[in-house]
């Protein structure tokens, strides 16, 4: 399970997605997430599926490697589906047992919510898998640059997010090492009920927190020893510049969002016209 988490990891490859400006990938990811909440019908999710499939194909990242990150959210996904399946009221009751019931709207909401969460994780994973943490920091700082005029610490915010992303694979590796060490000493993380499994995680969390605080302290001392004082007066070794492929990507993603809005609006008009009740 620990090794299946791909968030924050970088997958090197020679693809057009890797070569895009990090600002483009950040904006594209945000637009795609917004489009998933805009979509309300089947045609909208078909368009989102096509856009995501083309992005995965162009990224040259193996699809199995991308979907590994879904294993870590299976429990959250299952809980979300069950809650929407049984708690959403609808016009047609498909199944009833006591106070539990499944309606037509409950099934539709549960299916769309599951697809939305899966696509959200895959879309976010593509951004982190095709962009190095340094590029993500530079892109985020550049996008938030106008906020400096109202004295928002843009550089510090971007640096914190970059460090958080970089620490994810490090902490996952540390967790795997501690878990193997505890298993070698007789610890059992697999058997028992949910409460017993939670209690078994306590010997794992204590050394993990100690290791995380030690790494954070070492990083702070290293930054202070190198006279780091924030973003004032700092320059970039590789400044960001838009090229033709970046402008083309912007045009495609905004066209995709407009198409999604148009499809959703058309579906709503169709439902209102033929099923007004």
N, C-alpha and C positions, 0 to 999 in steps of 0.2 A: 504494500500500500504506500509506504513512504517513497519508494523509488518511482512510483507512478505519477507523482506530482511534477508537472513540467512548468508550472508558473515560475517566472524569473530565470529560466534557463535559456541559453542561446544555442541555436542549431546552425552551425556555419554551412553555407551553401552559396552557389553562384546563381542567383535568380534575380529577376527584375524587382521582386518585392524586397529583397535584401538591399538592393541599390537605391531604393526610394529614400527621400529625405525623412528623417524620423518625425518631423512635424506632420508630414502627409499621413504617416501611419497612425499617429495619435489621433488626428482629426478623423481619419477613415474609421478607426475603431469606435470613436464616440458616435459618429453618424450611424454606423451599423447597429450599435446598441439602441440608439433612438429609434431606428427603423423597426427593430424587433417589437418595440412597444407601440409603434404606429400601426403595425400589421394587425388586422382583426379577422381576416378570413383566409381561406385556403390559397387564393391567388397571391396574396401578400407573402405567405410563407414559402410558396413556390419560388417567387422572385428572390427572397432572402436565401433560399437553398442554392439557387443558381449562382448568386453573387458570391456566397461563401465557398462553393465548390470551385469556381474559377480562381478565387484567391488562393485556396489550398493548392490547386494545380500549378499556379504560377510561382508559388513560394518554394516548390521543390522539397518541402519538408514531408517526410513519410506520414501518410494519414494515420497509421497505427501509432506513431510516436505522438501525434497531436491528441488522439483520443485517449491516450494513457491517463491524461489528467482528469478524465471523466470518472475514473474509478474512485477518486478521493471525494467526490460529491454525490455518490450514489445514494447515501443515506438521506442527505438533504433533499435530493431529487425525489426519492420515494415518499418522504414525509409530505412534500409539497403536493405531489400527485394525489396522495390519499386524502389530504385535507380538502383539496379542490373537488375531488370526486364525490365526497360524502357531504360536504357542507354547503355546496352551491345549489340554490333552489332553481327549479326549472318548471316548464309547463308540462312535460311528459315524464312520468315516473317509470323508469326502466326496471328497477329492482327495489324491493323493500324488505327489511328484516327488522322488526321492532321500530326503534326510532331512527335507524339507519336507512338511507335511501339513496339511490343513484338516479339522477335525472339527465335529460338530454343536454342541458346547459352545463351540468357538472362534468360530463364526459368530454364535451368540447373544451371547456376551460382547462381541465386537467391535461389533455393532450397538447393544447397550445402552450400551456405553461411549461410542460416538460421540454417541448421543442425550443421554446424561448431560452430556457436555462442552458440547454446543451449548446445551442448556437452561440450564446453569450460567452460561455467558457472557451469554445473552440476559437471564436473570433479574437478574444483577448489573448489566447495562447499563441496565435499566429503573430500578433504584434511583438510579444516578448521573445518568441523563438527566432524572429528574423531581425531583431534589433538588439545591439549590445547595450548594457546598462549605461555606458558613457554617452552613447548616442541618444538614448532615451532622456537622460539628464539634460543634454544640450538642447534637444528638441522641446522639452517641456519648459525649460527656462526661456527659450526664444518665444514660445507661444504666449507665455505669461508675462513677457517683457513689458507690455503697456501698463501692467498693474504697478510697476515701480514708481509711476508718477503719483500714486496715492500711498506711497511708502509701504507697499507690501513686500516682505522679504522673499522675493521670487527665487533668488539663487539658493537660499537656505531651504526653501520648500522642495525645490528640485533635487537638491543634494540629499535631503532626508528620504525622498522617494527612491532615489537611486540606491542609497545604502540599504533601504528596506528590501528592494528587489534583489540586490546582490547577496543579502544575508539569507534569503529563502533557500537556495540550494545548499549553502553552507550549513545551515541549521538542520536541513533534511539529512545531509550526510552525517552530521554529528548525532542526530537522533538514531539513525540506522546503526552507527557504531555502538552507541550506548545500549540499544535494544539487543544487539548481538551479544554484548558483554553480559547483560543481565540474564539472557537466555542460557548462556554458558554457565552461569552461576545457579541455574535452576528456576529462574523466573518463568511464569506461564502467562502469556498475553492473549491466548486464543480461547481457552476453555472458560466455562462459567457464564453466568448471566451478565446483564449490562452493568449492574452495580459492582460485581466482582471484577469485571474487566476494567472499570474505572479505578477501582482500588489498586489493581495491578499496575496502572500507569503512574502511580505516585513515585515509585523508585526511579522511573524514567524521567519525570518532569523536573525533579529536584536537581540532578546533575546537568540537565539540559539548560535550566535557567542560570545555573552557576557558570556554565560555559558561555552562554550568550552574554552575560554581564561582563565576563572576563574579556571576551572579544571586543565588546563595545568600549571598554576601558582602554584596551590596547590600541584600538583605532583612534580614540580621542587623543591619546598621548602621541601617536604617530603624526596626526594632523597638527597638533600643537608644536611638535618638534620641527615640523616643516614650515612653521610660521603661517599657518592658514588662518585668515581673518575674514572669511566671507567673500562675497563677489565683487566688492568695490575695487576697481582698477585691474581686475583680472581679464586676461585675454584668452582666446581659444587657439589651440594649435591647428585645429581643422574647423574653420568657421563654416557655418551652414549657408548654402546658396541653392536656390531653386533652379532646376534645369527643365528641359522640355518634358521629360517623362513625369516629373512631379506635377507640372501644370495639367498634363493629360490625366493623371490619376485624380486630381482634384475635380476635373470636369466629369469624369466617370462616376465618382462617388456622389457628387451633388445631383447628377442626372439620375442615379439609382434612387436617391432619397425622394426626388420629385416623382419618379415613377411609382414608388411605394405609396406616397401620399395620394397620387391619382388613382391607383388601384383600390386603395382603401375607401376613398370617396365614392368611386363607382360602385363598389360592392355595397356600400351603405345605401346609396340611391336605389340599387336593384332590390335590396331587401325591403326598403320602405315602399317601393312601388308595387311589388308583387305579394308581400306579406305585411301589410300595414298594421295588422294586429300583433 
